[in-house]
Amino acid sequence: GIDREGVERGQVLAKPGSIKPHKKFEAEAYILTKDEGGRHTPFFTNYRPQFYFRTTDVTGICNLPEGVEMVMPGDNIKITVELITPIAMDQGLRFAIREGGRTVGSGVVAKIIE
């Protein structure tokens, strides 16, 4: 029993206790090249794009692995992401990485941290 006004686009309706919201996770991502419609330049730790999960979007901070200075367009990379708000997710959930209204990459949740 929930009213239509009680939910927003992108929210997950689930049985209590069946899925938990998380903010921090490890991801395997592919960053599109300029020719694929992605970025023209590399990004560094603390890059803050939008992450699209299902039908919702949330800003997240990307942290690169130790020893990796930057991510070039066309790279496959393992990153740690910390979202500004928790999202209902499980390992294996796919997402898009967007910036300025265009998709610049895609990825999958590899491991939930918190």
C-alpha positions in Angstrom: 0.0 0.0 0.0 1.8 3.0 -1.3 0.4 6.1 -3.1 1.7 7.0 -6.6 2.8 10.3 -5.1 5.0 8.5 -2.6 7.5 7.3 -5.2 9.7 9.1 -7.7 11.2 8.1 -11.0 14.2 5.8 -10.5 13.3 4.5 -7.1 13.2 0.8 -6.5 10.1 -0.8 -5.0 11.1 -4.0 -3.2 10.2 -6.4 -0.5 11.6 -5.1 2.8 15.1 -6.4 3.5 15.5 -7.9 -0.1 17.9 -5.2 -1.4 20.0 -2.6 0.4 21.0 0.8 -0.7 24.8 1.3 -1.1 27.1 4.3 -1.8 30.6 2.8 -2.4 31.5 0.1 -4.8 34.3 -1.2 -7.1 33.4 -1.2 -10.8 34.8 -2.4 -14.0 34.2 0.3 -16.6 34.9 1.0 -20.3 35.5 4.7 -21.2 34.2 5.5 -24.8 36.6 7.0 -27.3 36.1 10.3 -29.0 35.0 8.4 -32.1 32.4 6.5 -30.1 30.9 9.8 -28.8 32.8 9.8 -25.5 35.4 12.1 -24.0 38.2 13.8 -25.9 40.5 14.0 -22.9 41.6 11.7 -20.0 40.2 12.0 -16.5 41.9 11.7 -13.1 41.0 10.7 -9.5 38.1 12.7 -8.1 36.4 12.9 -11.5 32.6 13.5 -10.8 30.3 12.2 -13.6 26.7 11.1 -13.4 26.1 7.4 -12.9 22.8 6.0 -14.4 21.4 2.9 -12.7 18.2 1.6 -14.2 16.2 4.9 -14.6 17.9 7.0 -11.9 21.0 9.1 -12.0 23.3 10.1 -9.2 26.7 11.9 -9.0 29.6 9.9 -8.0 33.3 10.4 -7.3 35.8 8.1 -9.2 39.0 7.0 -7.5 41.6 5.3 -9.6 43.7 2.3 -8.5 47.0 3.0 -6.9 49.7 3.6 -9.6 47.1 4.7 -12.2 47.5 8.5 -12.9 44.8 8.9 -15.5 42.2 7.1 -17.6 42.3 7.7 -21.3 39.3 7.4 -23.7 39.1 3.8 -24.9 40.5 2.3 -21.6 39.0 -0.5 -19.6 39.6 0.3 -15.9 38.8 -0.8 -12.4 37.6 2.1 -10.4 36.2 2.8 -6.9 33.1 4.9 -6.9 31.5 6.8 -4.0 28.0 8.0 -4.8 26.6 11.2 -3.1 23.3 9.3 -2.3 22.8 5.6 -1.7 21.2 3.5 -4.5 19.6 0.1 -4.4 22.2 -2.1 -6.1 23.7 -5.6 -6.2 26.9 -7.0 -7.6 26.5 -7.3 -11.4 24.3 -4.2 -11.9 25.2 -2.4 -15.1 25.3 1.4 -15.3 26.2 4.2 -17.7 28.6 7.0 -17.0 27.4 10.4 -18.3 28.8 13.8 -18.5 27.2 17.0 -19.9 24.2 15.1 -21.3 26.2 12.4 -23.2 27.3 8.9 -22.4 31.1 8.7 -21.9 31.3 5.2 -20.5 29.6 2.1 -19.2 30.4 -0.3 -16.4 29.3 -3.0 -14.0 29.3 -3.2 -10.2 32.1 -5.7 -9.4 32.0 -5.5 -5.6 30.0 -3.6 -3.0 32.2 -1.8 -0.4 29.5 0.0 1.7 
